Every structure is written in C-alpha cells, then in structure tokens.
Amino acid sequence: MKRYGLVGYPLGHSFSKRFFSEKFKKLGLTDTHKYDLFELEYLKDFPAIWERNSDLEGVNVTIPHKINIIPFLDQLDASVHKVEAVNVVKKKNGKLVGYNADYIGFKKSLKNWLPDYDGSALILGSGGSSKAVQIALDELSIPYEIVSRFKDKGEHLYTHLIKDPVIMEENNLIINTTPIGLFPDVNDGPPIPYDQITDQHYLYDLIYNPEVTYFMRVGGEQGAKAKNGIEMLELQAERTWEIWNSIDM
C-alpha cells in the first residue's frame, strides 16, 4: 500500500482527501493507494505519523503548519526557498523533502482568470499562503502591498484601509490569503472597508469552502468580480501528484 495524507489543524472538510480518493479511483489505484487525514494541533507529533505508518509516501501540509514544519524536514526544494513555506512533503530515499505547489497553483489560476491584468494588488494576510501568492505575483510582474494584523509583516494594518481610502482605490485586485470566512464561520470576512469596493475591483479568495465566502458575496454586492480558491487547489493538487510520482523530485 502507498499511503498519502494531509497534515493540519483543524482539518474538517478536506478537499485533498476527496480529490485524491477520486483520483485513485479514476486511475484504478484504490487497492494500492490510500489518502488519510492527520490532524495535528502540534508539530511535535509530526515525526510520529511516519513512525506509525511505514508505507507513508508523502503528505500535503495546510494551515497552520506551512511555515513551522520546515525544521522537521531533511531537505527543501528550490520552490520552498522561494516561498519559505511548505505544502507538500515527499519521502525520498528515507529523507523528508519539502516542496511548495501553492504558488504554482495560484499563478496558473490567476492567469486563467485575469490574463491581461496590469494593475496592482493588495494581499490580505502574511502567513504561508500569503508568501506563495507573493512569489506568484512577483513572477507575473504584478506589484502588491501586504495588509497584516502585525506592523512588521506588511505595508498596512487593516485599520489603515479605513483611514486611507486611496489604498483600496489604487489596488484593484484584492487577494484574501487568511482563513477568515472558512466554514463554519461563513458570516465572517477579512476586516476591510467593504463600502470602498467598486465594480473596478477583482476579489480572489483562497478559501473554497464555502463556495461563495462573505468576502466574495459582500464585494460582489458592491459590483466587484470574485473568484474562490477551488481552481488553485485543483492545480496545486495536480502538481502535488507530479511531485510524489517523479523520480527526479
């Protein structure tokens, strides 16, 4: 048996388990491949899942462990050095190697949605998912500013957006990389001044559950065009499968 899984906390409704279970079925691999959920509140328990599961080949990593998991790995792919966050781990020759497929998934998804976008962006959040978005925007030559709860992690605090309407006026693409609004907290959204959103704005929410988040719905009521993170997840999941199955990675 080749076992794979998802590491994070909490896990709840897992896109990854559903995606890979369906993939195994389509490829006729259900008798030889399995995908499990490893809900770990603390990463000190991460080594134990490999000890308990000798057939574990690789895992996805999700919130809140994408950055703090790095010290638990033996090697890092160049994609991790770019993003400074991990969302894929592969066991290779007895070593645990970290990769980042998030930024590739986001980059392709954004290009599919806005192929000719030539403005600038606001990134809401400064965690591991934010870092992936930053690298993708860098490679697409889209300038951006980061909005964070922490003074030292971005250009703006959320309160700055209320005090200075020019910030949102000058950045037509707004990307939510935070978990605010994730099921079951469907009536929550990033604390931005939604009355400043116009029909010139594009809202990209990395969240996919619910399908239409508070951020997307309220922004849409202001005339903005909105997209959720399901395509990004599908694209990064396909990249994950390539990583796990490539003898060169």
N, C-alpha and C positions, 0 to 999 in steps of 0.2 A: 504493500500500500504506500502510495505517495501522499503525504498529508501536508496541507497548507492551512493558513488561518489568518485571523485578524486580531491584532493586539490594540487595545484601547480601553477607555473607561469614561462614561458608561457606553455600552455598545447598542443596546436596544434593537432598533430595526436596522439590520445590516444589509446594505446594498451589496457589499463584497461577497457575502455568503450566498446570496441569491444569484448574483452574476456568475460566480464560478461554479456553483452547483448546476446551473443551467448549461454552462459551457461544457462541463464534464459530460452532461447528458447528451448534448449535441455531438460531441466527439467520441461518444461510446466509451467513456473512461470511468463510468460510475463504479465499476468493480475494482478499479486500481487507484483512483484519486478521491480524496476527501478534503473538505474545507470546514474548519472548526472556528468557533469564536473563543478567544482567550481574553476574558475580561479581567484586566489587571489594573487595580487602582494605583499600585505602587510598582515601579520598575525593578525593585529589588527581587521581585518574583519572576522576572523575565527569564533568567537562566534556567529556572526550574522547568519551564514548559518544554525546553529542548531536552532536558534530562528525562522527563517523563514520557516524551514522545520521540523515540529514536528514529521514527520514519518521517519526522517533520522536515520538509524540504525548504519551506520559505513562509514568510508571513507578510501581510500588509500591516502598516502602523498608522493609527489615526489619533485624533485628539484624546488626551493632551500630551502624548509621548513623542511627537515627531522630532523634537529637538533633544530632549533629555535622554533619548535612547542611544545617542551617539557613543557615549563612553562604554556601552555594553557590547559594542561591535568590534570585530578584529580588523576589518578593513573598510574603507569608504571609497565608493566610486567617484569619478570626477563630477557627476551630477550633484552629489552631496556637498562637495567642496564649493560648488556654485551657490547652492541654495542654503546650506547649513541646516538642513533638515532632512529626515529620512521618512519615506512612506513605504519602502519595500526592503525586505531583508531576505537574502538567499544564503543557504548553507552550501558552501563550495569548498571541497577538499577539507572538510572538518572545521572550516572557518566561517564566521558570520560576517557577511558583506552587506553594507548598506547602500541603497540607491534612492534616487528621487525621481518618480514618474509624474508627480503632481504638476510640475511646471510645464512638462511637455503636453499633458492633457489640457491644461488651461490655455496654453499658447495656441494649440490647434483649434480649440473650441472658440476662442475669441476671434481668430482669423476667419472661421466659418461664419460667425455671426456678423462681424464688422470688418470685412476685408479691406475697406478703404478708409478706416478711421484715422484721422490726422490730428485729433485733439490731445488733451492731457487727461490724467486720471487721478482720482482720489482712492486710496486703498484704506478701507476701514479694518483696522486690526494690525498687530505687529508680531503675531506668532509664526509658527512653522508654515501654515498655509499662506500667510502674507508673504513670507520670504520666497515661496515658489512663484507667486504672482509677480513679485518684483523682478525676478530674473526673466520671466516671460515678457514682461513689458520692456525691460532693457533690450532683449533680443529683437523685439518688434519696434524699437526706437520710439516708444510712447512714453513721454515724460510723466512723472507721477509724484504725488506727495502722500505721506502716510498720516492717518489720523489714529491716535492711540489714547489709551487711558493713562499712559505713562509719559511724562515730559521728555525723557531721554530716549524714547523709541520711535519718535516721529516728528514731523514738522508741526503738527497741530494736535491739540487736545480737542475733544468733542465740543467743549464749550466755545472754542474759537469759531466754530462754524456758525454758531448763533450770533456771536458778536460781530462777525465779519462776513456778510453775505457774498462778498466778492469771491471767496474761496470756492464755494459751490458753483457760482456763476461761471467761473473760468475753467472748471473741470467738469466736462460733460459726461465723462464715464466714471461711475462710482461702483466700486467693487467691494462687496461685503465678504471678508475672509474670517469673520468671527462666527462663533456658534450661536449667536443671539438670534432667536427665531426658530431654532431647530425643534422638531417635535419632541416633547409635547407642548413646549412653550410657544405655541403658534400665534399668540397675540402679542408677542414681544418683537422688537426690532431694534437695530442699532440706534442710539440716541442722537439722531441728526435732525436738523430742522426740515421736516418734510414739506413745509409750505414754500421752501425755496426751490423745490424740484419743479422743472418745467418740461414741456414737450421736446426740449432740446437735449434732455438727459437720457443716458443709457444706464440701466442698473443691472449689474451682474451679481447674483448671489450664489456663492459656492455651495450653499445648502440646497439639498434636493428633496428633503422631507420636512415640511410639506412641499408639494409641487409648486404652489404659489405662496411665498412667505409674506409676512407682514411688510417687510421692506419692499418687496415687489408689488404687492397689492396697493399699498398707500401711494407709492411712487407712481404706479400706473394710473391711479385716480387723478394725479396731477398731470397726466399726459405723457409720462416717460415710457420708453420701451424697456422691457425687462426680460431677463433670462435666468433660469436656475442652473444648478451645477450638475445635472444628470449627464449631459454630454461629456463634460470634463471627466466625470467619474468613469464613464464607459471608455473614454480614450486612455485614461491612465491605467485602467484595469487591463486593457489590451496590451499596453506597454509592460505592465507587470508580468503578464503571461509570457511575453517575449523574453524578459529578463530571466524568469525562472527556467525557461527551456533552452536558453542559449548557452552553448558550451564555452563561449568566449567571454561571458559576463560573470 
